[in-house]
Amino acid sequence: MVKRIYESLMFSLEWRLYAFVITSLFLWATTGQLVFAAVQALGLQVLLLIGHTTWYYFRKEGASGFTLERVTTKIASFILRSLGSRGQ
């Protein structure tokens, strides 16, 4: 399990580096502030790294409970239950 998490982290880290440079340059061009752009880009890339690593791990692990269909079904049933309880 640790090996798979490590592999997913390394796979995502390389692309985060490229995305950090591109995002920093874009934000620097639009805001004109290099430090602000770098900090904002770093925060964004950290969140994306966590999200992508988690997604890649579950995809490789084959977790059937973490599929898009399963998640949307849970959300829809929660919404229906909450709407049903308001009417009573």
Beta strands, then each sheet from edge to edge (+ up, - down):
end
